Amino acid sequence: MKHFYDEQNLHIERLLKPMHQHASEDADEMASVSGSIKLLIYANIVANFALAGLQLYAAVSSGSLSLFATMSDSVFDPFANVLLNWLHRKSERLDERKWPAGGSRLTNAGNITYSAIMLSVSLVLVVESIRALATHDPNDKPELYIPSIVAVGVAFAVKALLAVINYGFRKYSSQLEMLYIDCRNDLFINGLGIFTSAAGAKIVWWLDPAGAMVISIGIIVVWTRTALGEFKELCGISAPPEFYQLVTYNALLHSEHISSIDSIKAYHSGPNYVVEVDLVMDKNAPLHLTHDVSQDLQDRLEALPNVERAFVHCDWEVTHAPEHRKNK
């Protein structure tokens, strides 16, 4: 109960805070952490390249299918990090004449591409695990190779550290959000891989290929969910109710000349939002007044965190049919 009312009080504070204060606080906060974000992104890339080599050694030297499953995820991580970092930088430098809507959706496209690659590799490992279970030679006795287990254990520890650090910065950067999710998933993958590889050598042989299959299916499920989330953002899923309430409250109180709000739409266009606001003002208000009020509100909305673009339309009554849509 206390948590509920604490959340309600925080929400009320957000609503009462002026839009320009939201924007300035976000700008100040981003300025204070921008250097740390850049350093952390490059630290993740360097660590993932090192861990990819370590886990490649562990898989090849042991021959364990479970460790091959952990290796497949680890080897693609650094290349995905480089790709996403390049796409993020590219999105900020696109020619506006050629890409008038901006480049923020490049990140979604990169995440979907990486998800497709991981799904393909994981399907191959599922097939290989089934083949190993079906064609196992009873005389083939797997051996526990300690250096491989230690190597994956080191990778587990590094990923745990990165997951904790990325978690603290994830709200500031979509890149760090994806890196946190990746590290969190790798903890499950590496932990299960260590167990099933060791259990396959010491308890019963089929635990190793079965573990590889479980890991691969887990990777498929996780990256399928990630891809679906990216598709929803690209297709324009609605913003959360809290954001609607923030926009509605501030738009209605923006100017004494605004008599009511006809409609508000807020939806994803990639990772950020597009906001559409229909205002109602006096029909006798001069053009310069309606323009200035609408333009000022648009500028303030576009300064809000996570807002890609805002459109403000002014009307004088609310009895008309819905506008801005094609007649079928």
Residue pairs with C-beta under 8 A, 6 or more apart in sequence:
11 242
11 245
14 22
14 242
14 246
15 245
15 246
15 249
15 250
18 250
19 250
19 300
19 301
19 303
19 304
20 300
20 303
22 246
22 303
22 304
22 305
23 300
23 303
23 304
23 305
26 304
26 305
29 172
30 172
33 169
33 172
36 169
37 169
37 172
37 173
37 176
40 165
40 166
40 169
40 176
41 81
41 85
41 173
41 175
41 176
41 179
43 162
44 81
44 162
44 166
44 179
45 78
45 81
45 82
45 85
47 158
47 162
48 74
48 77
48 78
48 81
49 78
51 74
51 77
51 154
51 155
51 158
51 159
52 71
52 74
52 75
52 77
52 78
54 151
54 152
54 154
54 155
55 67
55 70
55 71
55 74
55 75
55 151
55 152
55 155
56 71
56 74
56 75
57 148
57 151
58 67
58 70
58 71
58 147
58 148
58 149
58 151
58 152
59 67
59 68
59 70
59 71
59 148
61 145
61 147
61 148
62 145
62 148
62 149
62 197
63 142
64 142
64 145
64 148
64 193
64 197
64 200
64 201
64 208
64 212
65 125
65 128
65 129
65 132
65 208
65 209
65 211
65 212
66 192
66 193
66 196
66 197
66 200
66 208
66 209
66 211
66 212
66 215
67 148
67 152
67 193
67 197
68 125
68 128
68 212
69 122
69 125
69 189
69 193
69 211
69 212
69 215
69 216
69 219
70 152
70 155
70 186
70 189
70 190
70 193
70 215
72 121
72 122
72 125
72 216
73 118
73 185
73 186
73 189
73 219
74 155
74 186
76 114
76 117
76 118
76 121
77 182
77 186
80 110
80 114
80 117
80 182
81 179
83 110
83 113
83 114
84 107
84 110
84 111
84 114
84 175
84 178
85 175
87 106
87 107
87 109
87 110
88 106
88 107
88 174
88 175
90 103
90 106
91 102
91 103
91 104
91 105
91 106
91 107
92 103
93 103
94 102
94 103
96 102
101 269
101 309
102 308
102 309
104 269
104 270
104 271
104 272
104 308
105 233
105 234
105 269
105 270
105 271
107 174
107 175
107 270
107 271
108 230
108 233
108 234
108 270
108 271
109 234
111 178
111 226
111 227
111 230
112 227
112 230
112 231
112 234
114 223
115 223
115 224
115 226
115 227
115 230
116 227
118 219
118 220
118 223
119 219
119 220
119 223
119 224
119 227
122 216
122 217
122 219
122 220
122 223
123 216
123 220
125 212
125 213
125 215
125 216
126 213
126 216
126 217
126 220
128 212
129 209
129 210
129 212
129 213
129 216
130 209
130 213
132 209
132 212
133 206
133 209
133 210
133 213
136 205
136 206
136 209
140 205
141 205
142 200
142 201
142 205
142 208
143 201
144 197
144 198
144 201
144 202
145 201
148 197
149 194
149 197
149 198
152 190
152 193
152 194
152 197
153 194
155 186
155 190
156 186
156 187
156 190
156 191
156 194
159 183
159 186
159 187
159 190
160 183
160 187
162 179
162 183
163 180
163 183
163 184
163 187
166 176
166 179
166 180
166 183
167 180
169 176
170 176
170 177
170 180
171 177
174 271
181 226
185 218
185 219
185 222
188 218
189 215
189 218
189 219
192 211
192 214
192 215
192 218
193 211
193 212
193 215
195 211
196 207
196 208
196 210
196 211
196 212
196 214
196 215
197 208
197 211
199 207
199 208
199 211
200 206
200 207
200 208
200 209
200 211
201 208
232 268
233 268
233 269
233 270
233 271
234 268
234 270
236 267
236 268
236 269
236 274
237 267
237 268
238 266
238 267
238 268
239 266
239 267
239 268
239 273
239 275
243 266
243 273
244 264
244 266
246 304
247 264
247 266
247 275
247 277
247 301
248 261
248 264
250 300
251 258
251 261
251 264
251 277
251 279
251 297
251 301
252 258
252 260
252 261
254 293
254 296
254 297
254 300
255 293
255 296
255 297
257 281
257 282
257 285
257 289
257 290
257 293
258 279
258 280
258 281
258 293
259 280
259 281
259 282
260 279
260 280
260 318
261 277
261 278
261 279
261 280
262 278
262 279
262 280
262 315
262 318
263 276
263 277
263 278
263 322
264 275
264 276
264 277
264 278
265 275
265 276
266 273
266 274
266 275
266 276
267 273
267 274
268 274
269 308
269 309
270 308
271 306
272 306
272 307
272 308
273 306
273 307
273 308
274 307
274 308
274 309
274 310
274 311
275 301
275 307
275 309
275 310
275 311
276 310
276 311
276 313
276 324
277 297
277 301
277 310
277 311
277 312
277 313
278 313
278 314
278 315
278 323
279 293
279 294
279 297
279 312
279 313
279 314
279 315
280 314
280 315
280 316
280 317
280 318
281 289
281 290
281 293
281 314
281 315
281 316
282 316
283 316
283 317
290 314
293 314
294 312
294 313
294 314
295 312
297 310
297 312
298 310
298 311
298 312
301 307
301 310
301 312
302 309
302 310
313 323
313 324
